Structures are given as structure tokens and as C-alpha cells.
Amino acid sequence: MRKALAVGKKEFRQIVRDRPTLMILLFIPVFFLLLYGYALNFDIKHVALAIEDRDDSVERRALISAFLNSGYFDLAGRLRSPADLDRAMNGNVVRAALVIPEDTGRLVRRGQPAPVQVVIDGDNANTAATVLGYAVTIVRTVSLSLIVEQQGLKLSPLVSVEPRIWYNPELKSALFLVPGLIAFIGMITATISTALSVVREKERGTWEQVRMAPINTVSYIVGKTLPYLGLSLVTSMAIIVAAMYLFGLPMRGSWWSLLLATTLFLLAALGTGLLVSTVAQSQLVAFQIVLILAFLPTFLLSGFIFPIQNMPKPIQMVTYLVPARYFLVALRGIVLKGVGLATVWQSVASLGIYFVVILGLASARLARERG
Amino acid sequence: MSVPQSASPDAIVVRDLTRKFGSFVAVDHLSFTVRTGEIFGFLGSNGAGKTTTIRMLCGLLKPTSGAATVGGRDVGRDPEGVKARIGYMSQKFSLYELLTVDQNIRLYAELYGVPPKRFAERRRFVLAMAGLEGREKALPRDLPGGFRQRLALGCAILHEPPILFLDEPTGGVDPISRRQFWRLIDQLSKSGVTVLVTTHHLDEAEYCHRLALIHAGRLAALGTTRELKQIFADRQLVEIRTERSVDVMRALDAMEEVEESSLFGTAVHAVLRSRDVEPSEIVARLAAQHLAVESVEPVQPSLEDVFLDVVEKAGRE
């Protein structure tokens, strides 16, 4: 244990003197938090809308103002002809267009259905679906109020929705993304720094030197990873605090549960880095493996951005191998919902199991080097 | 420097040591012994199996078959026991580049379990040996190669190991530092430390008490420098100076009396099959082929001649 501490002390001194590693551990997380935190935004507002208005009636004015006052659409221009629409869409000047035919007002007054056209740029299917939803809702609301007005009725809808959105009432996507971001950053920094630090020793020959010394590999590994665990834990907590100030992330649960889940997650990440280092012989190769093994799965398969339940079954199976998946459930639970360990124990336990298994694999690989 | 005397006069005993990587035999039934206090040189070209052998002797790599004891401990069964009794320094002189001289010394002292009571004295010893007194705060990367090398050696012997392994210890170091380094090795040996050193600098082999020549994983020759040179006892070695060395070599190789020829600096060395062949006769026959020769002289074989001869023979078999 004394030897492990000596190794830990040495590793810490090295990190402090080693600018690139220090950058990975301290600067990159902050950079990622700001970059992804501000750039990743799924809230769709201020959609550029063009209007081709061939009618001249009170009714169509109600429709247009309903669109523009909704907050979801901004008027980007008036169109004179279908050719204008082509040009505006192709030039990315507008994302949606509302076409109101000549006799809309007349048809409405006669009590006949009056079709209006909504054209949406479908190059981003997700955005298009959301915009379509907005448009349909607005048109329906206007249509209903026109009926009510025409019939002179005093009526209200028989069934109405009273929505309450829990945990994130304003549906800010930042609140959904930031926990994922914390997992992402933790995974990257912990895995990369561990993998690189071991492989660097292999490259420089100190690894061989240490293996010649009468210290067992486990003590060495423990000593070596300890500073990285400490540093990445500090960074993770700093990110959470920063997210609270920058993105209004609430912290509804207990800090102790959060610390436990984060520690286990970082251990899993360190273990992954260690396993990579037993395979890779150069820092470049180690970096590439980390990219494939940690970066992409954490980004794509953890539920960070894409919901797991929407994935095809075989891919859902793969997500069980991604530690960030469990951490995200625990983190969102603790931070957003304020639940305790009793609720997220399965995810926390899964992280623990993942850590034990990956450490076992790494030790087996290390032992085989002797074989 | 006090060294615990081992009961056996042999510090390292190697018997039929073999290591395979898949179907490739890196070390093939190697047997030799190294006496306590001896400087034992391990010579061979790159890939001959030197490093694999050292790694096995240090307990880093398990032998496929055969056995070896180092300081009385079996390398296969008790690698940790071996590790506690040896010092090791490799061609890269593995220091931590981001730790200061002093921090490196402290780290290795702790890794090797140097007792805290002994530490101050050992630290002084290493700093003095490396000539680094007053530069404890320097980073290894800012030091000249010779200092780094001596510091690495110092770190490897902080715990006063009775046996020291040096794997190509003088790579990338200037000749003066190399000489200083070998003087240190000689002192260690005189104080009773057994040193096994690999090198492909043949001039350095002269510092060794005994040499093992390794070729293709096998022991090709073993003995003192003088003993090794005896392989030329019933043959002649001549040095031929000429401007057309390549053509001369081709002509020599075609002659019955010449066993082999090789380029040696700017001259050609030829091994004549027997002591009876007259060198002047060779010159005459070269002249008949319009190959002018400046001089022909019998020379004492150097280790390089021995090495080339051994490799040549092994290649023919």
C-alpha cells in the first residue's frame, strides 16, 4: 500500500507537470460543457415562415396572426408565386411556408371547408415533425374559434388537456442534455487519461522498468489510477456545479448519492481505459480505441441524445454494455427527480458490476503479458 | 558497497532455457552459468534473443521450457523472489521525464522497498555516482545523456541488488560517457555484484570477463575474449587494403583457399582455410584478375571477426 501511495504521488506530480494531460483533465471538460451545453439545443422556436397570401379576408388575417403570435414562427417574407417559394426554400431562407388560397375567406363564411397549405422543409425530419405539429395545432385552434364565432355559440371544448410536465416544466432541452454531457465528459477524460498514461509508460520504457521492480501490478495500477479518479471526480463535480449556474440544472437529490454514482461511473471509465492500455502499444492506437469504445457509444448508445427505447432491439441489447447508460438513469434520477438510491440502485449496482468485470478483464490481460 | 554473499559461486544458472512465441522460437535451449561478481556479456545481433532471455531471467516472461535460477531463485516459480534480488536497467534508461532527479530517486527507492534508514545514504551514493550533486531539482530531460544514464543505473542499484541486468545500457551515449559508465560497472563487479549485460557494441564486449554469443536464439560461442579468438587458431586472418573492395571480395569468395571474406571498415578481411596458405599467393591471383591490392597483412582477430565467423557458420548449418 505504501508503494501504491508512492506511485500515486509520482503520477500526480507527473500530471501537474504534463500540460497535455492537464488540459485533457481540466480544460476539455469545461470546453465541452460550454460547447455542447449551448450548441445542443432541441428547442424549436423562431422558425422562419414565409406567407403566400392570395386572399383578402378577416378570417385569413386571424390565421396569420395566430401563426406569428405563437412564438414558434417568425415572418421571414411574403411570397408572390410558387417560384418564390422554391427559391426561398432552396436558399434556406425559410423553413416553412403558409399558403392561403384566394377564396379562403368566402368558403369559411359559407361554412365550407377551406384548405390552407403548409409547406415544411423536411431536411431535418425531427424538426419538420415538430414544426408540422405546431402548424396543425394553430390551424385547428383558429378553425375552432371561427366555428364558434360563426355559429354564435358560447361553448368550450368538452374534453380539454391540462398538461403538467414534471421535473422540467419549461421543457428546456438543456436539463435533459446536461446530465448526459456530464457522463460524456467524465467517460472521455477518465478513459483517455488512464489509457494514455499507461501506454505512455510503455512507450518510454518506464513500464518495463516498474515491472522489473518487486511491486505487484495491482498496487501499481491502484497507485496510478488514484490521482485520475481524484481529478476526474473533482472535474465531474465542478461540471455539475457549473451546469447549475449556467443552465439552471436543479440538484434535487442527495449529494452523497450523486458522489457514489459518479465515483462508480468514473471507476468504470478508468477500468475501460486500463483495458485499452493492455491492448494498445502506442498512444495513437490507444486514442483511437478509446474513440470507438468509449466516445461513440457514450454519445450514441447511452440515451444521452437518442432515446434507447426508440432503438431497434439488437442495438438496445448493445446499450447494456455502455456504462454511461446506467449512469444517466442514476444521474437524471438524482439530479432532476430528486430520487434516492433506493430507486436507482439497479443502475448504480450495474455500474459496480461493470467496474468489477472490466477490472477483471484488464488484470487477466496484464497477467497474460507474463505468460 | 556491501553485498550479501550467496552460498553458491554461480549467481545465474541457465539450463535449456527455451521461449517460443507461437511457432517462432526466440530462445532455443540456452544453457550457461554466470559466476558471482562476474561481468558477463551477452552478444548478438538484433533479434537474436538477447532481450527475451533477459526478460525471462528477470521474471517478466515465463520460459516455455527449461529452467533458470537467479540468485538461487527459480525464475519460473518465484519471479517476485527474483525481482527482489536484481537491478535492471534498459536501453531507454527509463526515468520519469517529468519527475526531478530527486523525485526519481525517491520513487525507485520506494518501489524497491529501500528501508527509510538506508535511504539518505543511498541517495547520496547515487547522486555522487551520477555526478548530479547540486542538480537534484533538474528534470532528466534537461540532462545530457551520460548523466541520465548514470542516474538510471543509480536508480537500478538503489536497493543494493547482488545481481544487475543491463539491457543495451549504452545506446545513444557519447564515447566518453560510455567509458565512464563501464568504469562504474567495473567497480560494481569488484565489490561483488554480478553483472549480465547485453550489447551489440563489440568494442564494449572487451570490458566483459566472459562473453556469450547468441545467434538465432542459440548459444553460438561462450568464453573469455581470448578463448573466443581461438576459433581462428588453425586458420589465418588477413587484412587486404584495396580500392576495389567489393570486386576483391567477389574474387576472394571464388577461391578455394578462402573460407569467407567480409568488409571491415575500408579494408577486406579474409579467413584463409589453413595456416599454410601464403597471403602473397592470394595477391598474385588477384593481380591476375586485374585487381590491384595495396597491402596484405596477417592480423589478430578482433571480436567482430569472431562474431562474423560464428554467425557465418551458424548460417551455413
Interface residues (C-beta under 8 A of the other chain):
Chain A: R2 K3 A6 V7 K10 R13 Q14 R17 D18 R204 G205 T206 E208 Q209 V210 R211 M212 A213 P214 I215 N216 R370 G371
Chain B: C58 L60 L61 K62 P79 E80 K83 A84 I86 Y88 M89 S90 Q91 K92 F93 S94 L95 Y96 E97 L98 L99 Q103 R106 L107 Y108 E110 L111 Y112 G113 F165
